[in-house]
Amino acid sequence: MATTEQQTQPELKRVMGPGLLLLFIVGDVLGTGIYALTGQVAAQVGGIVWAPFLVAFLVALVTAFSYLELVTKYPRAAGAALYTHKAFGVHFLTFLVAFAVMSSGITSASTAARAFSSNAAAVLGLDLGEGIGITLIGLGFMGLVAVVNLRGVGESVKANVVLTCVELTGLLIVIGVGAWALGLGEGDLSRVTEVDTGDQSLVGGVIAATGLAFFAMVGFEDSVNMAEECKEPRRIFPRVLLTGLAITGVIYVLVSISAISLVPADRLSEGDTPLLQVVQAGAPGFPLGLFGVITMFAVANSALINMLMASRLVYGMSREGVLPPLLGRVGPRRRTPVTAILFTTALAFGLITFVGAVPDLGGTTALLLLVVFAVVNVAVLVLRRDRVDADHFRTPTVLPVVGALACAYLATPLAGRPVVQYQIAGVLLAVGVALWAVTVVVDRRTGTSARLDPEALAGDGPVN
């Protein structure tokens, strides 16, 4: 039941047609994952580096069908927290899903910070290895993101269009360089069928690598937050979302093929700048500094957007009374959530300092989102009992079942996921649960009853 205040609020302006929505989706998916993790995926499977990205695309596609049913059924600015609450009505579960989404944003931003520092070192010709130098650049970069965040930044569709063009240009350069080099008889296309999964079987190696490659596919779920600003969302969403995912899936497979054709898997897995190696190998005359800057710009914007999302989600949870009131403080001058920004930045600093490695951070992002997606896939089936008057997209029942099982399986140790990713995710969620418990105790002593409007927790998920 909507409150009087909600009823009197004006609706968001519907300005996004199919073209802008498509650019938004493609821009959210493209980014840090493919730029930073191609080499690490190759380290797990060898030349068939394209296979985990393809499997990750298929898992994301199945989950996208679940989001399509939910966003056309409830075409409001919403997200996983709202769907979870509508399906199960358990406040603590809603909180956990929201905090998991927030945590995935921080791990995604930390991954981007590490990728930024590695590419910055390569562009500036700094021989910093993998040690303290790279860490300090990452911390400095995250500090700069916090400063920008504190000043206040509004994400707009136009800015997203520019970002998408930059990110897409970088990936098209990789594909073009690969095609050019192979056309001149350079590189070795036969590597795309070489398998090197170490002690694991072919299927086991691909599944383990898929758990990491899935990080490259996150972002599509953000589009549900644009539902209220789209023209005819029930009509255009299914076609546009599926088209956007198909475009990014094709790009990722082509980038992977270009990469492994020009750089052997053992070399591609060295360091955090795999695509820079590809451009250098296929087009030595190409200005590598320019490509490095493109990569830095792509991952820098991803970090900023993710930290904006994470801090606003913490602020929202504080205002809803499920996190301490201190985290809901707003600066008097800039009107930004100061303590929430400082809190999320401190978590990011800890991850960059004590974890650092791109695979661990990117894998943790994928782990958290896979758990959330498993819940969303189940929520679709539960919400079938909730009838709405308007026509909406209905996914075949088998797809959310497959999606829930696939996402849940990829989130378990059975999929070959390293223990460190569970440790990172566990620490982050433990912080959230501890803060929630403190809030509950304080509320009971003061006689305050926490309210929980899941609409206020429906922040964007992480972007690439």
Secondary structure, 3 states (H helix, E strand, C coil): CCCHHHHHCCCCCCCECHHHHHHHHHHHHCCHHHHHHHHHHHHHHCCCCHHHHHHHHHHHHHHHHHHHHHHHHCCCCCCHHHHHHHHHCCHHHHHHHHHHHHHHHHHHHHHHHHHHHHHHHHHHCCCCCCCHHHHHHHHHHHHHHHHHHHHCCCCCHHHHHHHHHHHHHHHHHHHHHHHHHHHCCCCCHHHHHCCCCCCCCHHHHHHHHHHHHHHHHCCHHHHHHHHHHECCHHHHHHHHHHHHHHHHHHHHHHHHHHHHHHCCHHHHCCCCCHHHHHHHHHCCCCCHHHHHHHHHHHHHHHHHHHHHHHHHHHHHHHHCCCCCHHHHCCCCCCCCCHHHHHHHHHHHHHHHHHCCCHHHHHHHHHHHHHHHHHHHHHHHHHHHHCCCCCCCCCCCCHHHHHHHHHHHHHCCHHHCCCHHHHHHHHHHHHHHHHHHHHHHHHHHHHCCCCCCCHHHHCCCCCCC
